[in-house]
Amino acid sequence: MTQKKSIDNNLIFTGSCRAGTGVVAAVTGFLASRNCYISALEQFDDDSTQKFFMRAVFRTQKDSPAIDKISAGFSEVAQKFDMQWKFHRPQVAVKTIILVSKYDHCLDDLLYRQRKGEINMEITAVVSNHQDLRPMVERDGIRFIHLPVTSETKALQEQRLIEIVNETNSELVILARYMQILSNDLSTTLSGKCINIHHSFLPGFKGAKPYHQAFDRGVKVIGATAHYVTSDLDEGPIIEQILTRVDHTYDANQLVGVGRDNECLALAKAVKYHVERRVFLDGNKTVVFLGS
């Protein structure tokens, strides 16, 4: 998951609209007419929803207009296809808030990858309902915010969380083993910009100590799923899944270790895909472009 070095004049176009003739030609023709060089192009036409998705990496050249002018000019093309679209600057770090409780593995992994430049995000704050991970966060010079929560204070706590998102202009929220269920209102507010991670087995194990339950049932596959948060618990659009084969030689603690590794990797990949503008919501599923 090594981050490719960005070129200063690289830009990313993302667009989605109803499938139809001429969309690709319109987008690529527009960019070509502004002397923009397209270095990567991916597209998908979902027959089940009649929606079209497109991601293009391009760069401006010496005689290209400024990106603001390119963006303003594209509005006419987008209007023709009733397209949702945006130009992104991959050099600009995505402002991100991470929510945690007491488990540290996913947070530690994300901090490491961000520090090494693998994921281009600016962590504006780490918010937790416990104090346990404060030293880890403040060691990296990152703001730590303690927001304790009870059933009586949950609404106020979530309102404060929304205020923090707005105050920091954060566009992504990561639940890095945050052991609280978000309310329907908060899930709706964060739709498409909140990523969660959870274990996933066949069969599923709910409640306390899922890996120990898996051991008791002789599970043969350990998995983790990263997805966007919705009001349906752990049923949001899936971004990434990791599976590892295990067998009878694994004890419960070894299964916990495998699960921990899977959770870290699935969450890191999902966050990276989101930050690189590779993920598109398509109803209750996603389109994820994994090319250049």
N, C-alpha and C positions, 0 to 999 in steps of 0.2 A: 504493500500500500504506500509506496514511496511517492511523494508529491512531485509532479513534474514542475520544473522551473517555469514560472509564468513569463510571458513576453509582455512588456509594458502596454503595448497597443492591442493585445488580445481582448476580445469581447465574446460574450456568449449570448446567443439569441434563443429564447424559449417561446414556443407558441402552441396553442391548442385551439381547435375550432371544429365545427361539423365537417366531416369528411366530404370532399368534393373535388372536382377537376380544377387544376390550375394553381393549387395552393403552393406547392413546391416551386413552381416556375415563378410565381409572383414574388416569393420571398427571396429566392436566389437571384432573380433578375433585378430586384430592387437593390440588393447589396452589390451586385456587379456594376450597376449603373453609378454607384457611389465609389467605385474603384476599391471595394473591399474584397479581400482574398479569403475565401472559405477554406479552412484547413481540415474541418471535420463536419460531417453532416449525418444525422440519424433521424429517422422518421418511422412512424407506426400508425397504421390505420386499423382501428379496432372495429371489426365487423359487428361485434355484439352490442356496441353502444353508438356506432356511427360517428365516432369521434376520431380526430386526427391529431397527432402529437409530433412535434418537431423540435430538435435541438441542433443548433449550428454554432461551431466555434469559428470565428473569423477575426481578421485583423485589418485595421485601417492602414493606408499607405500614405506616402508624402502628400499626394494631391487629393486625398479623401477629405470630405467635409468633417467638421467636428462631430463627435458622437451625439451631442445635443441636437444638432441639425438633422443628423441621420434619424434619430429617434422621432423627432417632430415630423419628418417627411414620411415615416412609415405608418403613421396614423391612418392615412388614406387607404393604404393597402389593407391594414387590419380591419378597417370598417367594412370593406367590401366582403370580407369573409366572417364578420362578427367574431373576430379572433381575440382571445386573451393572450397577451404577449408582454415581453419585457426584454430589454437589453441589460446584461449584467457585466460588471467589471470583476473578473476573477481575482484581480490583485487586491481587492478590498476585502478584508477579513469580515466574516459574517458574525455579527454581534449575537452572543449566545449566553443564555442562563442555564445552569445545570442545577437540577434538584436532586438531593440525596437524603438518605436517612442515616443508617449506621454501616451498611456494607460499603467497603471502600474500593473494591477491585475495578469496577467500571469507571469510577471517577479517576482513580490513579492512572488507568490506561489512557483515558481521554486527555488528562493533563500531560502525560508523557508525549503522546502523539502531537498535541498542540505545540508543546515546547520544541519538538523536533521538526516542526513545519510540515508534518504529514497531513494535517487537517487545518485549513486556513480559516480559523475562527478566532474571534476575540471574546474571551470569557469575561463578561461584564460583571458577573457575580455567581457565587455558588450559594444556593438557598437550602436550608435544612431544617427539619423539625427537631433535630437533636444537635448537640454540641460536639459530638465525637470526632468529626472530621475537620473541625476548624484548624488544627495545627497543619494538616496536610495541605489545606487550601492556602492558608496564609504564608506557608513556606514558599509558595510560588508567587507571593505578592498579589494574590487575587482577593477581592472583597468577599467576605463570608457574612451571610445574613442568617441569623437564627430566627425562625418563625415557628415557634411551638404551636401545636394544633390539638384541640380536643373536639369532641362532637359539638360542644357548645360554641366554640370559637372558630369552627371550620369556615363559615361564610366570611368572617372578618379576615381570617388568614389568607383566603383565596383572593379577596379584594386587594389586600396588601401586595400579594404576588403580582396581580395585574398591574398595580401601580408601579412596581419595580420594573416590570417588562417595559412599560411605557416610559418611565424615567430614564432607562438606559438605552432606549431605542433598539431593544433586542428583537431580532426577527426569528430566533429559534430558541425553543425550550427543550432541554433533554432531561428525561427522567432516568437517572443513572442508578437504578435500584432504589427509587423513592417509594417507600412503603406506605403510601397513602393513595386512596382512590379519589381521583378528581371528580368534582361535581359535574353534572350535565352542562350547567352554564359555563363553567371554566373550560370544559372540553370543547364546547362550541366556539368559545372565544379564541381558543388556540388551534382551531381546526387547520390542518395542513402545515402547522409549524411547531408541533410538539411530538417528539419521538420517544417511545417507551421501549423497554426491553423486558422480556420475561422468558422463563424456561418453557419449553414445549416438548412434550413426550407423546409417544403412542404406547399405551393410552395416556390421557391427561391426569395429572395429579394436582389437586388443589389443597389449599390450607398449609399448615405448618410442615416443615421439613419435607419438601417434595422429593428431594434426592434420596432420602431414606425410605420414602414410600416406593420409589422406583427400585431401590435395592431389594426391598421385600417382595416385589413382584417380578424380579429377575429381568428387568428391562434390558433390551439389546441396543437401544438407540438413545443417546442423550442429545437434546437439541436446544436451540435458543432462537427466538423470533424478535426482530426489531420492527416496529410498526408505528404508524401515526395514531395518536390518541383520539378516540371517539367516546361517546357516552356509553357505548357497549364495551364493557370491561374486556381488555385483551383481545378485542375482535376488530380493531381498526385495520386500515389498508396496510398490507405487509410490504416492507421495503427489502428486508434481508433475512435469511434463515441459514443457520449453521447446524450441521448434524455430525455426530461422531459415533462410530460403532463401538460398543463395549461388549463385554462377555461376563461369564460367571466368575472370572478371577478378580473383578473389581469389587472392592468393598464399598461401603456407603461413603466413607470419606474420600475415596478416589473418585467416586461419581460426582461428589461435590466439586472436586478440583476440575474435572472435565467440564462440568456445567459452568463453572466460573470462567474458564477460558473461552467457551463458546459464547457466553454472554458478552464478554469484552469484545470479541471479534465481530459478532453480529452487530452490536451497537456502533462500534467504530466505523464499520463499513457503511451502515445506514446513514450515519452523520456525514461521512465523507461524500456519499452520493448526493445527499441533500445540499450540502455546501457547494458542491460543484454543479448544481442545477441540473442533475440527471434524473430527478424523480418528478413524475407527473401524477396527480390524482386522477383516477378514472373510475368514478363511482366509489365502490367499496374495495377497489383494488388499485394497484399502481402500475405505471409504465416506468421502467428504470432502464435508461440507456447506459450501457457499460463500455462503449467504444472509446475513441480518443477523447 
